[in-house]
Amino acid sequence: MGSFYLLGVVVFILGNFATAAPSPADSAAAAAVTCSSGFTATTAQAYVTAMDPGWNLGNTLDAIPNEGDWGNPAAQPATFDDIKAAGFKSIRIPVTYVDHFTTSSPTWTVDPAWLSRVSTVVGYGTSRGLRVIVNVHHDSWNWFDLTASGANYTAIEERFYRLWYQIGTTLACTNELVSFEPINEPPSSTDASAAELNKLNNIFLQAIKDAGGYNAQRVVTLVGPTMDSAKTIQYFQPPNSSFTNPWAIQFHYYSPYDYVFLAWGRSIWGSDADKSALDTDFANIRNAFPNVPMVIGEWGSSIAVSESAARWRYIDVLVRTAKKYNMATVLWDNGGDFFDRSARTWREPAVKDLIINAQKGTPNALADSTVDGAATNQSSSAYIFHKVGATSVDQTLTFALNGTSITNVVLGTTSLTKNTDYTLSGSTVTFKAAFLTKSGLNVNDAVGVKGTVTISFSQGAALPIQLVQWNVPTLSSTSSKALSNTQVNIPVAWKGIAKLAAVKAVTTDGVYLFDDWTVYLGPLQQARITYNGQYNWDSSNAIITSTSVNQVLALGKATVFTFEFFPRVAGNAVNYTLTV
């Protein structure tokens, strides 16, 4: 995983491999480590059961070139305290080594200070009784890239063995709470590269075995190409039977791509077809590797970009479906998304509560929202929207109670009065106009999020409902000339929720800027472009990326970018034209 997500899914599987592992370089290895501390052997199934659910310390020790270079504070013990207190049972610690080698072939020595730092952070987890997965992370798309032009497999094997020998030596005497994962999301797209990856899984096992200590008994999580479930099913081969490690396969799940990565305007998820597709993905890999433990080592739906009700539903359904197929889950967190490590607070506590309750099998109530891809507007019970200038009226929200009942409704820290501020009827809550008016949803109040109503239920997670006074945002200008390789930052006055819902891009003669096949999608997706690669935003700007600018120039046609906002209703959008 990089700054956010990569496609794929993580699974642990018991078994043995069938490909012979190479011998270590003759002079590279020192004497194997012997240990005096304790180690209680475990099975992969027991380990996976005990580690669920887990959390990723993302964009930290895996940052390039150094820890802290991607905007997160250095890993610290308090974070491990907080993650354990939230109910998580394990932490995956991604680590990148590409900038920490002090020698080259044949020794590939890793800076001892870096190995010591990795050991220290692993200890933050084990000393708190957390299970810890340690890996080699962004090296995968650097020197380890099996798909790179001219990739030298022999050189990769040598370096990989030496790296894992040193990691194995450093962590040889850690207890059974520590497991190893050879490489994160290794690029592989051919039969030859997939075969080489299976061989490298064996080289990894040989390296940690040669390092000594408890490594021959340690749980390991082996990988298929890109850690994608379909490629794992197609290509993964078990290791040589001479290795004694209880082992697993890891796969990552960021699907459907358009929803998770906000591509082509998709802000909707949760139809029966959506749930069935997720179930099928998990069923396929479970059926390929029956009766074995599995872990989804990375997954998520970002607070930063997704609509709340769809996000809550996705989280709940994914965790419950994983549990159905006996898979543990490990949430990807890049540090800027779910947990604020500096403030030591969850940016949206409902996320961790939904996960913990779903994993336990405790029902969660969920906010209703649009799930029909053919819809022209998107509704959501995660918000109460009121447009400036309109008279306040009663507003009704609907919930899927899932066997729960509503027990309390709070604004900030103040409990609201039933039958005065709101009324209940079955699965609906109606907020009275008088309450909304005094809460800032009225004719004259300033735009913005005016507060959060928290609805608690008899079981499961409480849900935060935002009160939003909105108007159509304004841009500082409406057009400019496209300049090659130059992104366009357009100052925006946000007037409600400060993020984009989608961006539509069509030339002035009606040609879609990208992906003309989106004409076959629903009205909220046609001609929409993809977040991050083709558009973006920050606290002050709507952004047209250089990729989109260059496409405008390539077509040679003025293009209208329609910036769409939440609520996704007719009229809540503004146009910006790039001329050529």
Phi, psi and omega in degrees: 000141177259230184290335174224265185234157167231154183289148178148196175203143184253129182227137175260137182220130175287151174152196179225150178268162185243000183259135182293139178266148181285164174282153178291158174302140192303317184253006187283329189262136174269186180297143180296147181287141168245148188237149175247348179281173185272153177210122178256111182300145181220165174269161177297323180296316179296320180297312183296318179299319184284339185268357187268127001268163181236172184220144180263132171276069189282154175055042182232271175288347176271356181295151180243127005271343188225158173307131179094351184281353179249031170090356178262151172293158173303148178303138183219154184304325184301325179298319180293324174299315185292320181292320176295316180298330179287345178112001179282148186253349183208160176227127173269129183247096176289137182224132176251138186244351191307326182261014183240012173278135179254348174224168177250202184302141006263357189273324180049055182288131176267139179309119181303329179294325179289317177298323178295320179296317176301314180300319179299314182292322174302319179297330175302324180281309186294327180292345178255008177078014178272144170282145187229127172257125179247135181225181164252124195253266189284359168303336184302324180256013172255249184288342184271356189296107182287347182260357182294147177301127179075018180306128181262099185297324180297317179293322178296317180299316180299312182293321181294316177301311183298320179297310184287334173298317181289320175297315180299321178295316181297320186254015187302323186260009172293157187277188186292353177288342183264129173237160182244145174234122191296314186200141181274128171041060183292127178300133179195126185223004182225166176301319183293315181291326177294320177296320178295321178297318176301320177296319181293329172301321178291321178298318175303313181295321178296319182297313182288329175296315180295330179294334175090208183064220181266010190295331180289344179257355190283141173295135177233154180240105184274163192229152170255178183303126181057005186059029176273138187296317182294318179291325176297315177302318185287321195243338189296134175237140180294159183281172177302138185291352178287342180277140187257359182296136164294127189233165184215164172246139178252134171227153180248151185229107173232072186218146000287144185306314186294326177286310186296323184254014178050053178263144174055035172074015185277106176245008184248136172206145172132008177290168176301323179294321177299313181295321180294321180296318178297314179300318180296318178302315181289321179297322183297314181285328174297317181291331178289330181229069187292153173058035178229152178287147181222148178226128171272099192281342172215139175190168175161165172224111194293133172301325187296329188239339188267157175283140193299310185296319177296320179298313181300319181294316180300314180300311183297314183293318182297313182295319180293323179290322175301316179297320178304322182259019174059049177241136171275156180238145178229108185292131173280129177224116184275003180094336178255008187246279191273308185247125178274103187290327180290315180278345182060042179224151172277128181296329173220093184306334180301329181300306182292327179291321176298317180296309184299316181290319179297320180295324179284346185087010177279133182293143171248133167287150182226146178284134175291152174198170179299132176236359183272115179295347179268002182292153177259344173230163177238118177262159180201132176273011173273357182220153162245108181263139174220127181274136178306138177094344180269148176287137179294139175227164174303142178231133184249131175247144182243142182232148167273104188285334176052042177087000178262177173221154180283129184246336182199148177228122188231136170256112186066249177245007184256121176292134178277159184265118178297141181072359172244303178275330182204163173230155178244141174209102182062241183263013182244147172239126178250120178268130187282148183302322181296319177295315181296322180299313182286346179268004176103002176259086186209188186297319195250346186296156178294156179287160176134178174280116188270348180163176179231123173267124178258123179256121179258152184233167182294337174216159171081191186287143167282149184244131179271123181252117183276135174266115189238117170270120188229160169211172180289124178300162178235147176259153181288338176208168185243357179197161172198172180267135180290132178240129186307136175060026183234122176283159182248117175261119184247108178305133183232140171263100178294143181224065182146244177274127188272061171202159179276145173271323182189166174224129176258138182224113183223135177294162184294345175255018169093010180270133177294134181297318177228156163052068181295344178293344179295353174301337181273357178272181181289170184301331181275001181238342183299130177068005179282148181256182193254132178303145175080302181286324187244339171207167180199184172202162169222193186295342185236348190224146158268138191235128169259118186287164179297331176299316179290320178300314180295327177292322175301314180294323180295322178283336179069030184225138173303141185229136178262121175261119179259111179272122184250146188232170172268136002289146178278083179231161181304132176095345182269066183201156177224153183254147174221131184251128171260122179263165180239000000 
